[in-house]
């Protein structure tokens, strides 16, 4: 969850005091914290930036309401007033203006420097970011384990829905649904995406739709209902589910299903891929991987495997470590025991071989899914 007023107030060492906030103001996310005594600080603010001030910019209390109005228009979620600098206590005019515009108001005591508040928010944001990374890894493993159950893909969809707190279902080309059935309009849109025969992602009525399978052989559409977070962590999990579903195909449950033998074969292929992702040890760079089916997500990293086999480089291992380190080259270099420039050079070479912009999240998610498929992350 993003940093909010309650999380900041919970930092007791800051000794902040809540002056005004309703439920909506308290729930607004904080992106950052700035301090300013400018008459108009809004050119230097972004939506979600909280603002700390001592009020030296106000010639009189009549200046306060217009000042707060400008902050509201800029998307400021909260104001912190530093007391005992130029005045004792928080001005009533500031309380009234913040309440009128729905901006939370806190009082910052003289002994608490503004930089301490900014640092606390930065720490909270960092903690949240790493918590989401841990959630991603734990959820991906739970989904991989679910895929090994007798119900296969149905268990994967159910686990996904439980983890993200939203309905989830896969619509197959016949119109059958595995998991939660979306509203009719969403179902029709999913069928249209399958009929078009192109990989795509859509949003309709707060449902998110994403095709499953190769562009030349779509096997379904994953539909995610309202209520999920829609952040990078969740998108990484959904990408994993799309990759698993692409490997497995869709196990139909009615008379339109494939034969029992075909279904068993697809589930066996899925189990093999997941088992490899869970227990495989690091293979030697000298081992040449067998050619993969172009429709297999793992085929994406085939050029890297071939390059490593020919040169002795470790592009695959470096790329996997970098992704596990939240795409931070310095952290990957520390874990690998090599210089950060070496990591960056290998990443540039990997990007060239993959023909992907690894700075873009969709490309990183696609590569992550491919590395999972071969058991390298």
C-alpha positions in Angstrom: 0.0 0.0 0.0 1.2 3.6 -0.6 2.4 5.9 2.2 -0.5 7.5 3.9 -1.2 10.0 6.7 -1.7 7.2 9.3 1.7 5.6 8.4 3.4 9.0 8.9 1.6 9.7 12.2 2.6 6.3 13.4 6.3 7.4 13.4 6.2 8.4 17.1 9.7 9.8 17.1 8.4 12.7 14.9 5.8 13.7 17.5 3.5 15.0 14.9 0.0 16.0 15.9 -3.1 15.6 13.7 -5.1 18.8 13.4 -7.6 17.9 10.7 -8.3 15.1 8.3 -11.5 13.3 7.2 -11.5 9.7 6.0 -10.8 10.7 2.4 -7.9 13.0 3.2 -6.4 10.4 5.5 -6.5 7.8 2.7 -4.7 9.9 0.1 -1.3 8.6 -0.9 1.9 10.6 -0.3 4.4 10.5 -3.0 7.0 12.7 -1.4 7.4 15.6 1.1 8.7 19.1 0.4 9.2 22.1 2.6 8.6 25.7 1.3 7.6 29.1 2.5 7.0 30.4 -1.1 3.8 32.3 -1.8 3.2 29.9 -4.7 5.2 26.6 -4.4 3.0 24.7 -6.9 5.4 25.0 -9.8 7.8 22.8 -7.8 5.2 20.2 -6.7 3.8 17.1 -8.2 0.4 15.5 -7.4 0.8 13.5 -4.2 3.6 15.7 -2.7 2.8 16.8 0.9 4.1 20.2 1.9 5.7 21.5 5.1 5.7 25.2 5.9 6.3 27.7 8.7 4.0 30.3 7.3 6.5 33.2 6.7 5.0 33.7 3.3 1.6 35.0 4.7 1.5 38.7 5.3 -1.8 38.1 7.1 -4.2 35.3 7.7 -6.2 36.5 4.7 -3.4 35.0 2.5 -3.9 31.5 3.8 -7.1 30.4 2.0 -5.8 31.3 -1.5 -2.5 29.6 -0.7 -4.3 26.4 0.3 -6.5 26.6 -2.7 -3.4 26.6 -5.0 -2.1 23.5 -3.1 -5.4 21.8 -3.6 -5.3 22.4 -7.3 -1.8 21.0 -7.5 -2.9 17.7 -5.8 -1.2 18.2 -2.4 -2.6 15.6 0.0 -1.4 17.1 3.3 0.1 20.2 4.9 2.5 20.2 7.9 2.7 23.4 9.8 5.9 24.0 11.8 5.1 25.7 15.1 7.2 28.0 17.3 9.1 29.4 14.4 7.1 32.5 13.7 3.9 31.7 15.6 2.8 29.4 18.4 0.2 26.9 17.4 -1.5 26.3 14.1 -3.6 29.3 12.6 -7.3 28.8 12.7 -7.5 30.1 9.1 -5.2 27.3 8.0 -7.4 24.7 9.7 -10.5 26.1 8.1 -8.9 26.3 4.6 -7.5 22.7 4.7 -10.9 21.4 5.9 -12.6 23.3 3.1 -10.3 21.8 0.4 -10.0 18.3 1.9 -6.3 18.6 2.7 -5.0 16.8 5.8 -3.3 19.1 8.3 -0.7 18.1 10.8 1.4 20.1 13.3 5.1 19.7 13.3 6.8 20.7 16.7 9.8 22.9 16.7 12.1 20.1 17.9 11.2 18.0 14.8 13.2 19.2 11.7 11.4 19.1 8.4 14.1 16.9 7.0 13.3 14.2 9.6 9.7 14.1 8.2 10.9 13.9 4.6 13.4 11.1 5.6 10.6 9.2 7.4 8.4 9.3 4.3 11.3 8.2 2.1 11.9 5.2 4.5 8.3 4.3 4.5 8.2 4.3 0.7 11.3 2.2 0.5 9.9 -0.3 3.0 6.7 -0.5 1.0 8.6 -1.0 -2.3 10.6 -3.9 -0.9 7.6 -5.4 0.8 5.9 -5.4 -2.6 8.9 -7.2 -4.1 8.7 -9.8 -1.4 5.0 -10.1 -2.0 5.7 -10.7 -5.7 8.2 -13.5 -5.1 6.0 -15.2 -2.5 2.9 -14.9 -4.7 4.7 -16.2 -7.7 5.9 -19.2 -5.7 2.4 -19.9 -4.3 1.0 -19.8 -7.8 3.7 -22.1 -9.1 2.9 -24.6 -6.3 -0.8 -24.3 -7.1 0.0 -25.3 -10.7 1.2 -28.6 -9.4 -2.1 -29.5 -7.9 -4.4 -32.0 -9.7 -6.7 -29.1 -10.8 -3.8 -27.4 -12.5 -4.7 -24.1 -14.1 -8.0 -23.8 -12.1 -5.9 -23.8 -8.9 -3.6 -21.2 -10.4 -6.5 -18.9 -11.2 -8.0 -19.4 -7.8 -4.7 -18.6 -6.1 -4.2 -15.5 -8.2 -7.7 -14.2 -7.2 -7.0 -14.9 -3.5 -3.6 -13.1 -3.6 -4.7 -10.0 -5.4 -8.1 -9.7 -3.7 -10.1 -9.5 -7.0 -12.0 -11.8 -9.3 -10.0 -13.6 -11.9 -11.0 -15.9 -14.8 -9.7 -17.2 -18.1 -12.0 -17.1 -21.1 -11.2 -19.7 -23.7 -11.9 -19.5 -27.5 -15.2 -21.5 -27.1 -16.4 -18.9 -24.6 -16.1 -21.1 -21.5 -14.6 -19.5 -18.4 -12.2 -21.0 -15.9 -12.6 -19.2 -12.6 -14.9 -16.1 -12.1 -17.2 -15.2 -15.0 -16.9 -11.5 -15.9 -20.0 -9.4 -16.8 -21.4 -10.0 -20.3 -19.9 -6.9 -21.8 -16.4 -7.9 -20.6 -17.0 -11.5 -21.7 -18.0 -10.2 -25.2 -14.8 -8.1 -25.4 -12.7 -11.0 -24.4 -14.2 -13.1 -27.2 -13.6 -10.3 -29.6 -9.9 -10.2 -28.6 -9.6 -13.9 -29.3 -11.4 -13.6 -32.7 -9.0 -10.8 -33.7 -6.2 -13.2 -33.1 -3.6 -10.7 -31.9 -1.9 -10.3 -28.5 -3.5 -7.4 -26.7 -4.5 -5.9 -23.4 -7.6 -4.0 -22.7 -9.5 -2.4 -19.8 -13.3 -2.4 -19.7 -15.6 -1.5 -16.8 -12.6 -1.8 -14.4 -11.9 -5.3 -15.7 -8.4 -5.8 -17.1 -8.1 -8.2 -20.0 -4.9 -9.8 -21.4 -4.5 -12.4 -24.1 -2.9 -15.7 -23.3 -0.7 -17.7 -25.7 1.4 -16.9 -28.7 0.2 -14.4 -31.2 -0.3 -17.1 -33.8 -2.2 -19.4 -31.3 -4.1 -17.5 -28.6 -5.5 -19.9 -26.0 -7.5 -17.5 -23.9 -7.9 -14.2 -22.2 -7.1 -13.6 -18.6 -9.7 -11.3 -17.0 -9.0 -9.5 -13.7 -11.9 -7.8 -11.9 -12.1 -4.5 -10.0 -10.4 -4.2 -6.6 -6.8 -5.1 -7.4 -3.8 -2.8 -6.9 -2.6 -2.6 -10.5 1.0 -1.8 -9.5 4.3 -3.2 -10.8 4.3 -6.0 -8.2 0.9 -7.2 -9.3 1.6 -6.9 -13.0 4.7 -9.1 -12.5 2.5 -11.8 -10.9 -0.1 -11.6 -13.6 2.7 -11.9 -16.2 3.7 -15.1 -14.5 0.2 -16.5 -14.7 -0.1 -15.5 -18.4 3.2 -17.4 -19.0 1.9 -20.5 -17.1 -1.4 -20.4 -18.9 0.4 -20.1 -22.2 2.4 -23.2 -21.4 -0.5 -25.2 -20.2 -3.3 -24.2 -22.5 -6.7 -24.1 -21.0 -8.1 -27.3 -19.5 -11.8 -27.1 -20.5 -14.3 -28.6 -18.2 -17.2 -29.6 -20.5 -18.0 -31.4 -23.7 -16.0 -28.9 -25.7 -12.8 -29.9 -23.9 -9.9 -31.5 -25.6 -9.4 -35.2 -25.1 -8.4 -36.4 -21.7 -5.0 -37.5 -23.1 -4.3 -34.0 -24.5 -5.4 -32.3 -21.2 -3.1 -34.6 -19.2 -0.2 -33.8 -21.6 -0.7 -30.1 -21.2 -0.9 -30.4 -17.4 2.2 -32.6 -17.4 4.1 -30.0 -19.5 3.0 -27.3 -17.0 4.1 -29.3 -14.0 7.5 -30.0 -15.6 8.1 -26.3 -16.3 7.1 -25.3 -12.8 9.1 -28.0 -11.1 12.1 -26.8 -13.1 11.5 -23.2 -11.9 11.2 -24.3 -8.3 14.1 -26.8 -7.9 16.5 -26.4 -10.8 20.1 -25.5 -9.9 22.2 -23.1 -11.9 23.2 -24.9 -15.1 26.7 -24.5 -16.5 27.2 -21.7 -19.1 28.9 -24.3 -21.2 25.7 -26.3 -21.6 24.0 -25.6 -24.9 20.2 -25.4 -24.5 18.0 -27.5 -26.9 16.1 -25.4 -29.5 12.8 -24.3 -28.1 9.4 -24.0 -29.7 9.0 -20.3 -30.8 5.6 -20.3 -29.1 7.3 -21.2 -25.7 7.9 -18.1 -23.6 11.3 -19.6 -22.8 12.3 -19.2 -26.5 12.8 -15.5 -25.8 16.0 -16.1 -23.9 17.4 -18.7 -26.3 19.8 -16.1 -27.9 21.2 -15.5 -24.5 21.8 -19.2 -23.8 23.5 -19.6 -27.1 25.7 -16.5 -26.5 26.7 -17.8 -23.0 27.6 -21.2 -24.4 29.7 -19.7 -27.2 31.5 -17.0 -25.1 31.5 -18.2 -21.5 29.7 -15.0 -20.5 26.8 -15.2 -18.0 24.2 -12.9 -19.5 21.4 -15.1 -18.3 22.6 -15.3 -14.7 23.4 -11.6 -14.7 20.0 -10.7 -16.1 18.2 -12.9 -13.6 20.1 -11.5 -10.7 19.5 -7.9 -11.9 15.7 -8.6 -12.1 15.7 -10.2 -8.6 17.5 -7.1 -7.3 14.6 -4.9 -8.5 16.6 -3.8 -11.6 19.3 -2.1 -9.6 22.7 -2.7 -11.2 24.7 -1.9 -8.0 22.8 -4.4 -6.0 23.2 -7.1 -8.7 26.9 -6.4 -8.9 27.3 -6.8 -5.1 25.4 -10.1 -5.2 27.4 -11.4 -8.2 30.7 -10.1 -6.9 31.6 -8.2 -10.0 31.9 -4.5 -10.9 28.7 -2.6 -11.6 30.1 -1.5 -15.0 30.4 -5.2 -15.9 26.7 -5.7 -15.0 25.7 -2.8 -17.1 27.8 -4.0 -20.1 26.2 -7.4 -19.9 22.7 -5.9 -19.7 23.4 -3.8 -22.8 24.5 -6.9 -24.6 21.4 -8.8 -23.4 19.1 -6.0 -24.5 20.7 -6.1 -28.0 20.3 -9.9 -28.3 16.7 -9.8 -27.0 15.8 -6.7 -29.0 14.1 -5.4 -25.9 14.3 -2.2 -24.0 15.1 -3.6 -20.5 14.4 -0.2 -18.9 10.7 -0.7 -19.7 8.7 -2.7 -17.2 6.7 -4.8 -19.8 10.0 -6.0 -21.3 11.4 -6.9 -17.9 8.2 -8.7 -17.0 8.4 -10.7 -20.3 12.0 -11.6 -19.7 11.3 -12.6 -16.1 8.5 -15.0 -17.2 10.9 -16.5 -19.8 13.7 -17.0 -17.2 11.1 -18.6 -14.9 10.1 -21.0 -17.6 13.7 -22.3 -17.8 14.3 -22.2 -14.1 16.8 -19.4 -13.9 15.0 -17.1 -11.5 
